[in-house]
Amino acid sequence: MTPPPRLGLAARAAFTLLLAWLVLYPIVIVVHDAAESDALAAFVSRPGEWRVLWASVWIAVASVALAAAIGVPLAFLFEWLEFPGRKTLGSLIALPAVLPPFVGVIAFLFLYGESGFVARAIQRLLGLAQPPWRLQGAGAILLVHAYSMYVYFYLFTRAGLAKLDASMLEAAQALGAGRWALLRRVTLPLLRPSLAGAALLVFMTAVGSFSAPYVFGGGFRVMTTQIVATKLNGELPLAMVETVALALVAILGFALLRRTEGDDILTALGKGTAPRRRPIRRAGVRTFATTAGWVFAVVLLLPHLTLVLVSLVPYGSWTTETLPPVLSLVNYRRLFSEAERLRPLANSVWMATASTFAAVVLALVAGVLVGRRRPWQFRGPIEALLALPWALPGTVFALALVTTFSKH
């Protein structure tokens, strides 16, 4: 039974007010407090603050470029070519998407850090007195970002390629378009919504990244780590100004990338028959593609395997050896038998469950209210308020919530 129009309007108005209180109110409070304090002048006058802000911007842009350079070619390879092991490899390539950011950073530390497996192996093999490298600074951050974020370009581009209409490509070829002209003038323009969506997701993830800069940054800071350091130093007003600055960068990047996204031409034109995958006919090339794919998949799986291996090492048993000398399940027994170790795991599970439930409820309510026959009332504000938390880095929104609801 459809509720009366006035009841539906009241429900949308109430839901908009609830979202405004949860989402917009904390941001307004932070902006207000930052503008009223002397910290704004301090931020503007300190060159170090601008360097950190610029570091956040170029790290995010470089992360987009690196993720695209890895993910897009892989998507073309697995979506357009047929070779042995393609389905299995295609699934393995997407595994970084299931690894939580902080867990992935710790895995990289154990695998590629100066005391990790790879560095120890090279040091022992070459007889070096010191580790061959220090995984630290901007390069280390970009390495972790490229590994963990290329999967967005890979998945988005594969989805876009799956929606291509083979007849459009055949028509372009019939008109004389060569392979590169077809890619540049037909395929990539049709993929623009997919590529822009992936770029948007990578940019927003990278600009709000905290784990990789915190663990591998060393003396190199981005705004997320700067905000936490400033707050820990007791300079909360300055931390608020830094929060607003990072929020403005994120919103500006969000707006620019949304403008370049354009309409989904593939959906607008309708889905025809997707191009058939072309088998690699040359045996040598087919073998090379399969071997290279498996090698790449193993490289991507190494951080996951590293975590499993390290979890089996008893405390204090692994010191200078390249590989752990002893493996056992003692850590797992302690985890599930000692309350102080099991409690953090239980907290993570129930917090994830509760937040997922709340997000699903909010999304369902928003979908019901916005998707009615007369959705124009409050549709714009509801959609904007739902998008705002995603457009802001997690550090920004967390500080806004803590500052607002602990004081107001």
VOTIMI-372949 format. One line per field, with one value per residue (C-alpha): residue number from 1; residue in three letters; x, y, z. Coordinates in Angstrom, 1 decimal. Example, Ala and Ser with C-alpha at 12.3 -4.5 7.8 and 13.67 -1.06 7.14 Angstrom:
2
i = c(1  2) $
aa = c(ALA  SER) $
c1 = c(12.3  13.7) $
c2 = c(-4.5  -1.1) $
c3 = c(7.8  7.1) $
end
This chain:
408
i = c(1  2  3  4  5  6  7  8  9  10  11  12  13  14  15  16  17  18  19  20  21  22  23  24  25  26  27  28  29  30  31  32  33  34  35  36  37  38  39  40  41  42  43  44  45  46  47  48  49  50  51  52  53  54  55  56  57  58  59  60  61  62  63  64  65  66  67  68  69  70  71  72  73  74  75  76  77  78  79  80  81  82  83  84  85  86  87  88  89  90  91  92  93  94  95  96  97  98  99  100  101  102  103  104  105  106  107  108  109  110  111  112  113  114  115  116  117  118  119  120  121  122  123  124  125  126  127  128  129  130  131  132  133  134  135  136  137  138  139  140  141  142  143  144  145  146  147  148  149  150  151  152  153  154  155  156  157  158  159  160  161  162  163  164  165  166  167  168  169  170  171  172  173  174  175  176  177  178  179  180  181  182  183  184  185  186  187  188  189  190  191  192  193  194  195  196  197  198  199  200  201  202  203  204  205  206  207  208  209  210  211  212  213  214  215  216  217  218  219  220  221  222  223  224  225  226  227  228  229  230  231  232  233  234  235  236  237  238  239  240  241  242  243  244  245  246  247  248  249  250  251  252  253  254  255  256  257  258  259  260  261  262  263  264  265  266  267  268  269  270  271  272  273  274  275  276  277  278  279  280  281  282  283  284  285  286  287  288  289  290  291  292  293  294  295  296  297  298  299  300  301  302  303  304  305  306  307  308  309  310  311  312  313  314  315  316  317  318  319  320  321  322  323  324  325  326  327  328  329  330  331  332  333  334  335  336  337  338  339  340  341  342  343  344  345  346  347  348  349  350  351  352  353  354  355  356  357  358  359  360  361  362  363  364  365  366  367  368  369  370  371  372  373  374  375  376  377  378  379  380  381  382  383  384  385  386  387  388  389  390  391  392  393  394  395  396  397  398  399  400  401  402  403  404  405  406  407  408) $
aa = c(MET  THR  PRO  PRO  PRO  ARG  LEU  GLY  LEU  ALA  ALA  ARG  ALA  ALA  PHE  THR  LEU  LEU  LEU  ALA  TRP  LEU  VAL  LEU  TYR  PRO  ILE  VAL  ILE  VAL  VAL  HIS  ASP  ALA  ALA  GLU  SER  ASP  ALA  LEU  ALA  ALA  PHE  VAL  SER  ARG  PRO  GLY  GLU  TRP  ARG  VAL  LEU  TRP  ALA  SER  VAL  TRP  ILE  ALA  VAL  ALA  SER  VAL  ALA  LEU  ALA  ALA  ALA  ILE  GLY  VAL  PRO  LEU  ALA  PHE  LEU  PHE  GLU  TRP  LEU  GLU  PHE  PRO  GLY  ARG  LYS  THR  LEU  GLY  SER  LEU  ILE  ALA  LEU  PRO  ALA  VAL  LEU  PRO  PRO  PHE  VAL  GLY  VAL  ILE  ALA  PHE  LEU  PHE  LEU  TYR  GLY  GLU  SER  GLY  PHE  VAL  ALA  ARG  ALA  ILE  GLN  ARG  LEU  LEU  GLY  LEU  ALA  GLN  PRO  PRO  TRP  ARG  LEU  GLN  GLY  ALA  GLY  ALA  ILE  LEU  LEU  VAL  HIS  ALA  TYR  SER  MET  TYR  VAL  TYR  PHE  TYR  LEU  PHE  THR  ARG  ALA  GLY  LEU  ALA  LYS  LEU  ASP  ALA  SER  MET  LEU  GLU  ALA  ALA  GLN  ALA  LEU  GLY  ALA  GLY  ARG  TRP  ALA  LEU  LEU  ARG  ARG  VAL  THR  LEU  PRO  LEU  LEU  ARG  PRO  SER  LEU  ALA  GLY  ALA  ALA  LEU  LEU  VAL  PHE  MET  THR  ALA  VAL  GLY  SER  PHE  SER  ALA  PRO  TYR  VAL  PHE  GLY  GLY  GLY  PHE  ARG  VAL  MET  THR  THR  GLN  ILE  VAL  ALA  THR  LYS  LEU  ASN  GLY  GLU  LEU  PRO  LEU  ALA  MET  VAL  GLU  THR  VAL  ALA  LEU  ALA  LEU  VAL  ALA  ILE  LEU  GLY  PHE  ALA  LEU  LEU  ARG  ARG  THR  GLU  GLY  ASP  ASP  ILE  LEU  THR  ALA  LEU  GLY  LYS  GLY  THR  ALA  PRO  ARG  ARG  ARG  PRO  ILE  ARG  ARG  ALA  GLY  VAL  ARG  THR  PHE  ALA  THR  THR  ALA  GLY  TRP  VAL  PHE  ALA  VAL  VAL  LEU  LEU  LEU  PRO  HIS  LEU  THR  LEU  VAL  LEU  VAL  SER  LEU  VAL  PRO  TYR  GLY  SER  TRP  THR  THR  GLU  THR  LEU  PRO  PRO  VAL  LEU  SER  LEU  VAL  ASN  TYR  ARG  ARG  LEU  PHE  SER  GLU  ALA  GLU  ARG  LEU  ARG  PRO  LEU  ALA  ASN  SER  VAL  TRP  MET  ALA  THR  ALA  SER  THR  PHE  ALA  ALA  VAL  VAL  LEU  ALA  LEU  VAL  ALA  GLY  VAL  LEU  VAL  GLY  ARG  ARG  ARG  PRO  TRP  GLN  PHE  ARG  GLY  PRO  ILE  GLU  ALA  LEU  LEU  ALA  LEU  PRO  TRP  ALA  LEU  PRO  GLY  THR  VAL  PHE  ALA  LEU  ALA  LEU  VAL  THR  THR  PHE  SER  LYS  HIS) $
c1 = c(0.0  1.4  1.6  -0.2  1.9  2.2  3.5  6.1  7.2  7.5  9.5  11.9  12.2  12.9  15.5  17.2  17.4  18.8  21.5  22.3  22.8  25.0  27.0  26.8  26.7  30.1  31.7  30.1  31.3  34.9  34.9  33.4  36.0  38.8  37.8  37.4  40.8  44.3  45.3  44.2  46.8  49.4  48.5  48.7  52.0  53.8  55.5  55.6  51.9  51.6  54.4  52.5  49.2  50.9  52.4  48.9  47.8  50.7  50.8  47.1  47.6  50.7  48.7  46.0  48.6  50.4  47.2  45.9  49.3  48.9  45.2  44.1  46.5  45.6  41.9  42.4  44.6  42.1  38.9  39.9  42.4  41.9  44.7  45.1  44.4  42.7  39.7  41.8  44.4  41.7  40.3  43.7  44.5  41.6  42.7  44.2  40.6  39.9  42.9  42.2  44.5  46.4  46.8  48.2  50.7  51.9  52.3  54.4  56.6  57.3  57.8  59.7  60.9  64.5  64.1  61.6  62.0  63.1  65.7  67.1  67.4  69.2  71.5  72.5  72.9  75.2  76.9  76.0  76.6  73.4  70.0  70.0  67.3  65.1  61.4  60.6  59.4  57.3  58.4  57.4  54.0  53.4  54.5  51.9  49.3  50.0  49.7  46.5  44.7  45.3  42.5  40.0  41.1  41.3  37.7  36.1  37.9  36.9  33.3  33.4  35.0  32.3  29.6  31.2  29.2  31.3  29.3  30.6  34.2  33.6  32.0  35.1  37.4  35.2  35.8  39.5  40.5  43.7  44.3  45.7  43.2  40.4  41.8  42.3  39.2  36.6  37.4  38.9  36.2  33.6  35.4  35.7  33.0  34.7  38.1  36.9  35.1  38.2  40.3  37.8  37.9  41.7  42.2  39.8  41.4  44.9  44.3  42.8  45.3  46.8  48.2  50.9  52.2  52.1  54.2  56.4  56.5  59.5  60.2  57.8  54.4  51.1  48.1  46.5  49.5  50.1  46.6  47.1  50.5  49.1  46.3  48.6  50.7  47.7  47.2  43.6  42.6  45.5  44.4  40.9  42.4  44.4  41.3  39.4  42.3  42.4  38.6  38.7  41.3  39.2  36.0  37.8  39.2  35.9  34.2  36.8  36.7  32.9  32.9  35.2  33.2  30.4  27.4  27.7  27.6  27.7  24.5  22.8  23.4  22.3  24.4  25.0  27.2  30.5  33.6  34.6  37.9  40.6  42.7  46.5  47.4  51.2  52.2  55.3  53.3  50.5  53.0  54.7  51.3  50.3  53.7  53.8  50.3  51.0  54.3  52.4  49.6  52.2  53.8  50.4  49.7  53.0  51.8  48.9  51.1  53.6  50.9  50.0  53.6  54.4  51.3  52.8  56.1  56.3  57.3  61.1  62.0  62.8  65.8  68.5  67.4  66.1  63.2  61.5  63.2  60.1  56.4  53.5  50.0  50.8  49.8  46.4  45.9  46.8  44.5  41.4  42.3  43.3  40.5  42.7  43.8  40.3  38.6  40.1  39.0  35.5  35.4  36.4  33.7  30.9  31.9  32.0  28.7  27.0  28.4  27.4  23.9  23.5  24.8  22.4  19.5  20.4  20.9  17.5  15.6  17.3  16.5  12.9  12.4  14.3  13.1  9.4  7.3  7.8  11.5  12.3  11.4  14.7  16.3  19.3  20.0  19.7  22.1  24.6  24.5  25.0  28.0  29.7  31.2  32.6  34.0  35.9  39.0  38.3  40.7  38.8  35.4  36.6  38.1  35.0  32.8  35.0  35.4  31.7  29.9  32.4  31.9  28.5) $
c2 = c(0.0  3.4  5.9  9.3  12.0  14.1  11.2  10.4  14.0  14.1  10.9  12.3  15.6  13.7  11.4  14.5  16.1  12.9  12.7  16.4  15.9  12.8  14.0  17.7  19.0  17.6  19.1  22.5  22.4  21.6  24.4  26.9  26.0  26.2  29.6  31.1  30.0  31.5  28.2  29.2  32.0  29.5  27.0  29.6  31.0  27.7  26.4  22.9  22.6  23.4  20.9  18.2  19.1  19.1  15.7  14.3  15.6  14.3  11.0  10.5  11.6  9.3  6.4  6.9  6.8  3.7  1.8  2.5  1.5  -1.9  -2.5  -1.4  -3.6  -6.6  -6.0  -6.0  -9.1  -11.2  -9.9  -9.9  -12.9  -16.6  -18.7  -21.6  -20.6  -17.3  -17.7  -18.9  -16.2  -13.5  -14.4  -14.4  -11.0  -9.5  -10.8  -7.5  -6.2  -8.5  -7.6  -4.8  -1.8  -2.0  -5.8  -5.3  -2.8  -5.1  -7.9  -5.6  -4.8  -8.5  -9.3  -6.3  -4.3  -4.1  -7.0  -8.9  -12.1  -10.6  -8.2  -10.9  -13.4  -10.8  -9.7  -13.3  -14.2  -11.3  -11.3  -7.7  -6.2  -4.1  -4.7  -3.8  -1.2  0.6  0.5  4.0  7.3  8.3  5.4  2.9  4.5  4.5  0.8  -0.2  2.0  0.6  -3.0  -2.5  -0.1  -1.3  -3.8  -1.0  -0.2  -3.9  -4.6  -1.4  -1.8  -5.4  -4.5  -1.8  -4.1  -6.7  -4.2  -3.2  -3.9  -5.9  -4.4  -0.9  -2.1  -4.0  -0.9  1.2  -1.5  -1.5  2.2  1.7  2.1  0.3  -1.4  1.7  4.0  1.7  1.7  5.4  6.7  4.1  1.7  4.2  6.9  4.2  3.2  6.7  6.2  3.1  4.6  7.8  5.8  3.8  6.9  8.5  5.5  5.3  9.1  9.2  6.1  7.4  10.9  9.5  6.7  6.5  3.0  3.1  6.6  5.8  2.6  3.5  7.3  7.8  11.5  11.9  13.0  13.4  15.3  12.2  11.5  15.2  15.5  12.7  14.0  17.5  16.2  14.1  17.2  18.9  21.4  20.5  23.8  23.4  19.8  21.1  23.5  20.6  18.5  21.2  21.6  17.9  17.8  20.6  18.8  15.6  17.4  19.3  16.0  14.3  17.1  17.2  13.5  13.3  16.0  13.9  10.8  11.8  9.6  5.9  5.7  1.9  1.7  4.5  2.7  -0.7  -3.8  -5.6  -8.7  -8.4  -9.0  -12.6  -13.4  -14.1  -17.2  -16.8  -19.0  -19.0  -21.7  -19.8  -16.6  -18.6  -20.4  -17.0  -15.4  -18.3  -18.4  -14.6  -14.6  -17.3  -15.5  -12.2  -14.0  -15.5  -12.1  -10.7  -13.7  -13.4  -10.8  -13.0  -16.1  -14.0  -13.2  -16.9  -17.9  -15.2  -16.1  -19.6  -18.3  -18.6  -15.4  -15.0  -18.0  -16.0  -13.6  -13.4  -16.4  -15.7  -18.0  -18.9  -22.0  -23.1  -23.1  -24.0  -23.1  -21.7  -18.1  -19.3  -21.3  -18.1  -16.0  -18.2  -19.2  -15.8  -13.4  -10.2  -11.4  -12.6  -9.4  -7.2  -9.7  -9.9  -6.1  -5.9  -8.4  -6.8  -3.3  -4.4  -6.2  -3.2  -0.7  -2.9  -3.3  0.5  1.2  -1.3  0.2  3.8  2.7  0.9  3.8  6.2  4.0  3.7  7.4  8.7  6.0  6.8  8.1  11.7  11.6  15.2  16.3  16.2  13.9  16.2  16.8  13.1  12.0  14.7  13.8  10.1  10.9  13.3  10.7  8.8  11.9  12.8  10.8  8.6  10.6  13.8  12.4  10.6  13.7  15.7  13.1  12.9  16.7  17.4  14.7  14.9  18.7  19.6) $
c3 = c(0.0  -1.1  1.8  1.3  -0.5  2.6  4.6  2.0  1.9  5.7  5.6  3.1  5.1  8.3  6.6  5.1  8.5  10.0  7.3  7.8  11.5  11.0  8.0  7.4  11.0  12.0  8.9  9.6  13.2  12.2  9.5  12.0  14.7  12.3  10.9  14.4  15.7  15.1  13.6  10.2  10.1  11.4  8.7  5.9  7.1  7.5  4.3  5.8  5.9  2.2  1.4  3.2  1.5  -1.9  -1.0  -0.5  -3.9  -6.0  -4.2  -5.0  -8.6  -9.0  -7.4  -10.1  -12.9  -11.5  -10.8  -14.3  -15.9  -14.2  -14.1  -17.6  -19.6  -17.4  -18.0  -21.8  -21.5  -19.5  -21.2  -24.9  -25.1  -24.5  -23.1  -20.7  -17.1  -18.0  -15.6  -12.6  -13.2  -13.7  -10.2  -8.6  -10.1  -8.2  -4.8  -3.4  -3.3  -0.3  1.7  4.3  3.8  7.1  6.8  3.3  4.6  7.3  4.7  2.6  5.6  6.3  2.6  1.2  4.2  5.1  7.5  5.3  3.4  0.1  1.6  3.8  1.0  -1.3  1.6  2.3  -1.3  -2.1  1.3  2.1  5.5  5.4  3.9  0.1  0.6  3.0  2.1  3.2  1.8  -1.1  -3.3  -0.7  -0.3  -4.1  -4.3  -1.7  -3.4  -6.8  -5.5  -3.5  -5.9  -9.4  -8.8  -9.2  -12.7  -13.5  -12.3  -13.7  -17.1  -17.4  -16.7  -19.3  -21.9  -21.2  -22.2  -25.5  -28.6  -31.1  -34.0  -33.2  -33.3  -36.5  -38.1  -37.2  -38.7  -41.8  -42.1  -42.2  -38.5  -37.6  -34.3  -32.5  -34.1  -33.0  -29.4  -29.3  -31.1  -30.3  -27.4  -24.9  -25.4  -24.8  -21.6  -20.3  -17.6  -16.4  -16.4  -14.7  -12.1  -11.3  -11.2  -8.8  -6.5  -6.5  -6.0  -3.1  -1.5  -2.0  -0.8  2.4  2.8  6.3  6.8  4.1  4.9  8.6  8.3  5.3  5.3  7.6  7.3  4.4  5.6  3.9  5.4  7.0  9.1  9.7  11.1  13.6  14.6  15.1  17.3  19.4  20.0  21.5  18.7  18.0  16.3  13.8  13.2  12.4  9.8  8.3  8.2  6.3  3.9  3.1  2.8  0.2  -1.8  -1.7  -2.7  -5.5  -6.9  -6.5  -8.5  -11.2  -11.8  -11.7  -14.5  -16.7  -16.1  -18.4  -19.3  -19.6  -23.4  -23.3  -21.2  -23.3  -26.5  -25.1  -24.7  -27.9  -28.3  -26.5  -28.6  -28.6  -26.9  -29.4  -28.8  -28.9  -31.8  -31.6  -29.2  -27.9  -27.2  -25.6  -23.3  -22.5  -21.7  -19.4  -17.6  -17.2  -15.9  -13.2  -12.2  -11.8  -9.8  -7.5  -7.0  -6.1  -3.7  -1.9  0.6  1.5  1.8  3.9  6.4  6.7  7.1  9.7  11.7  12.2  13.7  17.5  19.3  19.6  17.4  14.2  14.5  11.8  9.6  6.1  6.7  10.0  11.5  13.4  12.5  14.8  15.7  19.1  18.0  17.0  20.2  22.2  20.1  20.8  24.4  25.9  26.5  26.1  22.6  21.5  22.6  19.8  17.2  18.6  18.7  15.0  14.0  15.9  14.8  11.1  11.5  13.1  10.6  7.7  9.1  9.6  6.1  4.5  6.4  5.4  1.8  1.7  3.3  0.9  -2.1  -1.1  -0.5  -3.5  -6.0  -5.7  -8.5  -7.4  -6.3  -6.9  -3.4  -1.3  -3.9  -4.5  -0.8  0.1  -2.7  -1.8  1.9  1.1  -1.2  1.2  3.6  0.7  -0.9  2.4  3.6  6.6  8.8  8.0  8.8  11.9  13.4  12.5  14.3  17.4  17.7  17.2  19.3  22.2  22.6  21.1) $
end
